Amino acid sequence: MKKFAVGLILFAIVLGGAGAAHAAPNIYGVSGLIETPDDSITAPRNVAVAIKDLPSFENTDKVLTFGGNIGLLPKLEVGAMGINVDSSDGGTDVLLNVKYKILNETVSAPSVTVGSVDLADRLNHLGDHIVDPSLFILVGKNLTGAAEKVAGTVVKPLRATLGMGTGLYKGAFVGLNYYCTSKVSIMGEYLSNGLRQETTFNLGLRWNAFGGFSAEAGTVGFDNFFWGVNYNLALR
């Protein structure tokens, strides 16, 4: 799996070109990285849809999620994500999500964002610890300036999030998004819990291919592979 991680980074370096980044749903539907939310919000009157696939995951045969978000206000998105777990007794459950940015980032202060994954508490079949909606609060900050001071040279954009919550986000989580080109970002994150229900490090690539379309792939816990596609559509 270490070779896979190195391959992801090399693939990112090879890809290039122009492209615009959009808020993209994570595995559970809320805008973010792989499992963790970040401080991005689906733009007003925009719809962000996604399909995420974990072909072989832990004790399950497959985890598939599909759905998305709609931007209602400049700082508010709501969404729904279907989740199908092969090893569960039921069929497809629907996760209802909401996310609101309380404070925008400034030069000296981070953004503050709150939200919830699975408002209707449909994830309890995945583990005993997921017995309530997964509430979260996080701060987000552009670390490019700080990274340039440490490196002593110009570096590519780097964003970080730090949060805590309940359910999936019980304990703490950290996310890093490094834009190695205008089209490709490397996503890294740490969770105290997450879908694996244990301390997890995830790594992935997101490629903003064209327009509102992006594709991603990576590893969950350096043991399981995932891939996904996202599309952002502006409503008229």
C-alpha positions, -999 to +999 in steps of 0.1 A: +000+000+000+030+023+005+038+018-032+002+028-040+006+060-020+038+069-038+021+062-071-007+086-063+017+114-057+037+107-089+004+106-108-005+140-094+028+155-105+024+142-141-011+156-145-014+193-152-033+220-171-060+245-161-091+237-141-114+252-115-120+235-082-155+231-068-169+219-035-172+181-038-191+156-017-171+132+005-180+096+010-209+105+032-221+134+010-211+165+028-186+187+010-151+177+020-121+154+013-124+116+016-142+110+049-138+144+066-157+176+059-138+208+051-148+245+050-160+244+014-197+250+007-216+242-025-222+275-042-258+290-041-281+276-068-255+249-076-259+211-073-229+189-065-236+152-072-212+122-066-207+085-067-182+069-043-172+032-044-152+012-019-151-022-038-137-041-008-139-026+027-130-043+060-157-068+069-181-058+041-181-069+005-187-034-008-197+001+002-213+024-024-226+059-019-244+082-043-262+116-040-251+151-034-257+186-021-275+218-032-263+253-022-292+272-006-273+303+006-237+315+003-228+297+035-254+269+036-257+236+018-280+206+024-279+172+009-288+135+008-265+106+001-276+070-004-254+044+012-255+007+003-234-017+024-234-053+011-230-069+045-259-051+061-293-066+065-311-037+048-309-022+014-300+014+007-301+039+036-303+077+030-280+100+049-294+136+053-267+162+057-264+199+064-234+222+066-231+259+075-201+282+076-204+305+106-173+326+099-153+332+068-115+329+069-095+362+073-058+369+070-054+363+107-082+340+116-095+306+104-130+299+091-155+282+114-179+256+100-205+234+116-227+207+103-241+172+106-239+140+086-268+115+089-294+137+106-318+108+106-293+084+123-292+057+096-256+047+101-261+028+134-259-005+116-223+002+108-211+001+144-221+005+180-204+038+183-225+054+156-256+058+176-263+095+170-261+119+141-225+128+133-222+164+144-190+184+137-174+217+141-142+226+123-118+254+116-101+259+082-071+279+071-049+285+041-014+275+052+004+285+020+020+316+036+033+296+066+045+268+044+065+294+023+082+308+054+093+273+065+104+263+029+120+296+021+105+296-013+071+298-032+050+267-026+017+255-041-016+263-022-021+243+010-053+242+030-059+226+064-089+217+085-091+207+122-123+195+137-141+174+163-175+159+167-197+129+174-205+096+157-182+093+126-163+123+139-161+113+175-127+126+188-107+147+164-100+149+126-075+167+105-075+173+068-049+186+044-055+196+007-024+203-013-030+218-048+000+205-066-013+219-099-043+240-108-060+208-118-049+182-092-050+181-054-036+156-030-059+149-001-046+136+033-066+132+065-066+116+099-097+105+119-101+092+154-130+070+142-145+072+107-160+044+087-133+019+099-143+027+136-107+031+145-078+055+141-075+060+103-051+078+079-065+083+044-048+095+012-062+104-022-061+124-054-088+146-069-085+156-105-106+185-118-108+172-153-130+198-170-159+221-163-177+208-132-164+173-135-138+157-112-126+122-105-107+109-074-091+077-061-071+067-031-069+046+000-088+044+033-066+033+061-039+022+036-058-011+035-088-003+013-091+013-022-118+038-031-127+058-062-153+084-070-166+109-095-182+143-088-201+168-109-210+204-101-240+219-120-251+255-118-289+259-118-305+286-139 
